[in-house]
Amino acid sequence: MSVESLQCSGRISSNYSLVDVSNEIRPVSPTMATSDNQNETQSRLYFLNEQLQKMVKELPRKYQQRIPNELLCELAECLLDKTLYSIVKELTDIQHVTEKQMFQKRLEMINKHSVGIQKLLKSDLVEPGKTEMRLKLQAEHRKNLREFDKKIVTELDEKRREQQNTLHMAGVPGFDITDDASRIQVQIRLCDFIIRLSQIDKKSDEV
């Protein structure tokens, strides 16, 4: 158990013994049930924090410096409520669908441009008029594709802000609406941590 995990545990009440040395058999009382729940919560908090620390150590140093232990403690406490896994999964699924739709639209535009060029090449238009028309069409297609790509970037930026706001409103530490590239990179790593922890928890539940 790491020192960092012990430091984080200070936020959880520890007014109980981890080991009951009494041989007396007693009925379960509400107080004992509460103690068991606290013990389970404490153990899970240790587990989450230690896993997060391991994940941070795998990152390049420039990201490690931007994810302090205090942030990991807050994230571990937030992850005590597993509903956060569902929120991140839903955001991830929505993003995948959005990206797939945009990719499909872009592919359709490229195919449409290709068909237009092929029709021109098969037309009865003679040179040099055909070459001039082809170059004009290609330039127009490149312009249209650039404009479409700008639109994609704008939509993805808006989607990212929606994700930031959703996680911020859910009380997830490290998340707020920002366009700062370095802070966005940290948020991406935090989301990855949450996704990986959800997979670890899922495997543990299946055992």
Disulfide bonds with the S-S distance in Angstrom:
Cys8-Cys73 1.73
